[in-house]
Amino acid sequence: MKSSDNRGYSHKDDPAGRLAARQWGVLGRAQVLKAGFSEADIDYRLRNGEWQRVHPRVYRMRGVPASWEQRLMAGTLWAGPEAAISHRAAAALWKLEGVEPGVVELTTTSPRSDVPKGLILHRTTDLARSDCGLRGPLRVTGIVRTLVDLGAVVDASIVEAAMESGLRRDPELLGRLAARLDALGARGRRGSGVLREILAVRHPDTAPTESMFETLVERILRKAGIELPVRQYEVWVDGVVVARIDFAWVARRVGLEPVGYWCHSGRKRFQRGVDRANDLSLTGWTIIYVTWEDLILRPDEFVARLQKALAS
């Protein structure tokens, strides 16, 4: 065996390398000490650049490319076993709609104040084991707890879009959300009120929306006091389905359809869109088209156009 002061190979690097490979190239001081390294071993590798300090007591192996997952792992190692990735970071890990990867956000029961730059740390007195799970080596709040917490840091429309995307995977999610809200929300937890309001206006038997676009449309309709339409309504002519309308007011034969930039969708898809629009016009349906920009930048104009169609 070679001394840790020797610049040659040390067998101790094997377990560290294997561990780092599972953790996007980062290691915690407690982990490497447990693996048999000494304080002198750690200091030597920091001095010669083999390891780089990311946070206090957290190191990155030289040459490993940076990534969001690596920053999450480093944050978890710094925060310790009392913490879990949460809020927007957890939502992005679970691939809930409306939340993109990038932020490093954790919740802990530890009263820490020395938060490194680039980390967002929430403190709580209640982070049950049942609220958390693992995604690989990362401890993260489960979808239920993530949705409860999310309302404290993002707009209600994002919480609703995230919830609907979760419902597409788990039809039992609504029931589990209501049960957890009863336990957490009664204590005035930040964010729980947002989710409670969303659940209050959502019928439990309604199918999940198919996209964030649909979710935002329904939020705008509710706010405007417009009766919610039938989703994904099939229009039949002579025993053949000529179109499926995303939002349909069947009795009034008015439909609402999202539309993108057709010039970017290819010639065949563009032609299918034109044929479909022509088929619908022959059935007596009035179709109002809405873009993402309409929803975000001009919702009042979009609502006025739809109300005019429904009135006529």
C-alpha positions in Angstrom: 0.0 0.0 0.0 1.3 3.5 -0.9 1.2 6.4 1.5 -1.5 9.1 1.0 1.4 11.6 0.7 2.8 9.7 -2.3 1.8 11.2 -5.7 1.3 7.6 -7.0 -1.8 5.5 -7.1 -3.8 4.9 -3.9 -6.2 2.0 -3.6 -8.5 4.3 -1.6 -9.4 6.1 -4.9 -11.3 3.1 -6.1 -14.3 3.3 -3.7 -14.3 7.1 -4.1 -14.3 6.8 -7.9 -17.2 4.3 -7.8 -19.1 6.5 -5.4 -18.5 9.6 -7.5 -19.7 7.8 -10.6 -23.1 7.2 -9.0 -23.2 10.8 -7.8 -22.4 12.9 -10.9 -18.8 13.2 -9.8 -19.4 14.7 -6.3 -18.5 13.4 -2.9 -19.3 14.3 0.7 -16.6 14.6 3.3 -18.4 12.1 5.6 -18.7 9.6 2.7 -15.0 9.6 1.9 -14.0 9.4 5.6 -16.3 6.4 5.9 -14.6 4.9 2.8 -11.2 5.0 4.6 -9.7 8.3 3.7 -8.0 10.4 6.3 -8.3 14.2 6.7 -4.8 14.4 5.2 -5.9 12.3 2.2 -8.7 14.8 1.5 -6.5 17.9 2.0 -3.9 16.4 -0.4 -6.4 15.9 -3.2 -7.7 19.4 -2.7 -4.2 20.9 -2.9 -3.2 19.1 -6.0 -6.5 19.7 -7.8 -7.8 16.2 -8.0 -10.8 17.3 -6.1 -12.4 20.8 -6.0 -14.5 22.2 -3.2 -18.1 22.8 -4.3 -19.6 23.6 -0.9 -18.3 23.2 2.6 -17.5 19.4 3.0 -18.5 18.7 -0.5 -16.1 18.0 -3.4 -16.2 17.5 -7.2 -13.7 15.2 -8.9 -11.5 17.0 -11.5 -12.7 16.7 -15.1 -16.3 15.8 -14.4 -18.6 18.1 -16.4 -21.1 20.3 -14.4 -24.8 19.5 -14.6 -28.0 20.4 -12.8 -28.2 16.9 -11.3 -24.6 17.3 -10.0 -25.6 20.6 -8.3 -28.6 18.8 -6.8 -26.4 16.0 -5.5 -23.9 18.5 -4.1 -26.7 20.4 -2.3 -28.0 17.2 -0.8 -24.6 16.2 0.5 -24.1 19.6 2.0 -27.6 19.7 3.6 -27.4 16.3 5.1 -29.8 13.4 5.8 -32.4 15.7 7.3 -33.0 17.4 4.0 -34.7 16.5 0.7 -34.9 18.1 -2.7 -38.2 20.0 -2.8 -40.4 22.6 -4.4 -39.4 23.5 -8.0 -36.4 21.2 -8.1 -38.5 18.2 -7.0 -41.2 19.1 -9.5 -38.6 19.2 -12.3 -37.1 15.9 -11.2 -40.6 14.3 -11.3 -41.0 15.9 -14.7 -44.2 17.7 -13.7 -45.4 20.0 -16.4 -44.7 23.7 -16.1 -41.5 23.5 -14.1 -38.1 23.3 -15.9 -34.8 22.0 -14.4 -32.3 24.5 -13.2 -33.0 25.6 -9.6 -31.5 23.8 -6.6 -34.1 23.9 -3.9 -34.2 21.8 -0.7 -36.2 21.5 2.5 -34.7 20.6 5.8 -35.7 20.1 9.4 -32.3 21.3 10.5 -32.0 25.0 11.7 -29.2 25.8 9.3 -28.3 29.3 8.3 -25.0 29.0 6.4 -26.6 28.4 3.0 -24.1 28.4 0.1 -24.6 30.6 -2.9 -26.8 29.0 -5.5 -28.9 26.9 -3.1 -32.4 27.7 -1.9 -33.2 26.2 1.5 -36.6 26.0 3.1 -36.9 25.1 6.8 -39.8 23.0 8.2 -40.6 21.2 11.4 -42.5 18.5 9.5 -40.8 16.4 6.8 -42.2 12.9 7.3 -40.4 9.9 5.9 -43.6 9.2 3.9 -43.2 12.6 2.2 -39.9 11.6 0.7 -38.5 9.1 -1.7 -35.4 8.4 -3.8 -34.6 9.1 -7.4 -31.3 7.3 -7.8 -29.1 8.7 -5.1 -31.2 11.8 -4.6 -33.6 12.2 -1.7 -36.6 14.1 -3.0 -40.1 15.0 -1.8 -42.7 12.8 -3.3 -45.2 14.2 -5.8 -47.9 14.8 -3.2 -45.7 16.8 -0.9 -44.0 18.5 -3.9 -47.4 19.8 -5.1 -48.4 21.0 -1.6 -45.1 22.9 -1.3 -45.1 24.2 -4.9 -47.8 26.9 -4.3 -45.4 28.7 -2.0 -43.0 29.5 -4.8 -44.9 29.6 -8.2 -48.1 30.9 -9.6 -51.3 28.9 -9.1 -51.5 28.2 -12.9 -48.1 26.3 -12.7 -49.3 24.3 -9.6 -52.5 23.3 -11.5 -50.5 22.3 -14.6 -48.1 20.2 -12.5 -51.0 18.5 -10.7 -52.8 17.7 -14.0 -49.6 16.1 -15.4 -49.3 14.1 -12.2 -52.9 12.9 -12.6 -52.2 11.5 -16.0 -49.8 9.1 -14.4 -51.6 8.4 -11.1 -55.5 8.5 -11.1 -55.4 8.2 -7.3 -53.4 11.3 -6.9 -56.4 13.6 -6.0 -57.4 11.4 -3.1 -53.9 11.3 -1.7 -53.5 15.1 -2.1 -56.7 15.8 -0.2 -55.6 13.4 2.6 -52.2 15.0 2.9 -53.7 18.6 2.8 -55.8 17.7 5.8 -52.7 16.8 7.7 -50.5 19.7 6.5 -52.8 22.5 5.4 -54.5 22.8 8.7 -51.3 24.1 10.2 -51.2 27.1 7.9 -48.4 25.7 5.7 -47.3 28.0 2.9 -48.6 26.8 -0.5 -51.3 24.5 0.8 -53.9 27.2 0.3 -53.2 27.4 -3.4 -53.6 23.7 -3.9 -56.7 23.6 -1.7 -58.3 26.3 -4.0 -57.5 24.3 -7.1 -59.0 21.1 -5.7 -62.1 23.0 -4.6 -63.1 23.9 -8.2 -62.0 20.6 -9.8 -64.6 17.8 -10.1 -62.9 14.5 -8.9 -64.4 12.6 -11.8 -63.1 14.9 -14.5 -60.3 13.4 -16.7 -56.9 15.1 -16.5 -56.1 17.7 -19.1 -53.9 16.5 -21.9 -51.4 19.4 -21.7 -50.4 22.6 -19.9 -52.1 24.5 -22.8 -55.5 22.8 -21.9 -55.0 23.6 -18.2 -54.4 27.3 -18.8 -57.4 27.5 -21.1 -59.6 26.0 -18.4 -58.3 28.4 -15.8 -59.0 31.4 -18.0 -62.5 30.1 -18.7 -63.3 29.6 -15.1 -62.0 33.1 -14.2 -64.3 34.6 -17.0 -67.3 32.7 -15.7 -67.7 30.7 -19.0 -69.3 27.3 -18.7 -66.6 24.7 -19.1 -66.7 22.8 -22.4 -66.6 19.2 -23.3 -63.0 18.1 -23.9 -61.9 16.1 -26.9 -65.3 16.0 -28.5 -65.7 13.9 -31.7 -67.6 15.3 -34.6 -69.2 12.5 -36.8 -70.4 12.8 -40.3 -72.0 9.8 -42.1 -70.5 7.4 -39.6 -67.0 8.9 -39.8 -65.1 11.0 -37.3 -64.1 14.1 -39.2 -62.5 15.9 -36.3 -61.9 15.8 -32.6 -62.3 19.3 -31.0 -60.2 20.1 -28.0 -62.9 22.2 -26.3 -66.5 22.0 -27.5 -69.7 23.7 -26.5 -71.8 21.1 -28.2 -75.3 22.7 -27.9 -74.0 25.9 -29.5 -71.7 24.1 -32.0 -68.8 26.3 -30.9 -65.3 24.9 -30.5 -62.0 26.1 -29.2 -58.7 24.9 -30.7 -55.1 25.6 -29.9 -53.0 26.4 -32.9 -49.2 26.7 -33.5 -47.2 28.1 -36.3 -48.4 25.9 -39.2 -45.5 27.0 -41.4 -43.1 25.2 -39.0 -45.1 22.0 -38.9 -44.4 20.6 -42.4 -46.4 20.5 -45.6 -48.4 17.3 -44.9 -49.4 18.4 -41.4 -50.4 21.8 -42.7 -52.5 20.2 -45.4 -54.2 18.0 -42.8 -55.0 21.1 -40.7 -56.6 22.8 -43.7 -58.7 19.7 -44.6 -59.8 19.4 -41.1 -60.8 23.0 -40.8 -62.8 22.7 -44.1 -64.6 19.6 -42.9 -65.6 21.3 -39.7 -66.9 24.4 -41.4 -69.2 22.2 -43.5 -70.8 20.7 -40.4 -71.8 24.1 -39.1 -69.3 24.4 -36.3 -67.7 27.7 -35.4 -64.1 27.2 -34.3 -62.2 29.8 -32.4 -58.4 29.3 -32.6 -56.1 30.4 -29.8 -52.3 30.6 -29.6 -50.0 30.4 -26.6 -49.5 34.2 -26.9 -53.2 34.7 -26.7 -53.3 32.9 -23.4 -50.3 34.6 -21.9 -50.4 38.1 -23.4 -53.9 38.7 -24.6 -56.3 36.6 -22.5 -59.0 39.3 -22.4 -59.1 39.5 -26.2 -59.3 35.7 -26.5 -62.2 35.6 -24.0 -64.1 38.4 -25.7 -63.8 36.6 -29.1 -65.1 33.4 -27.6 -68.0 35.0 -25.7 -69.1 36.6 -29.0 -69.0 33.3 -30.7 -71.0 31.6 -27.9 -73.6 34.5 -27.9 -74.2 34.3 -31.7 
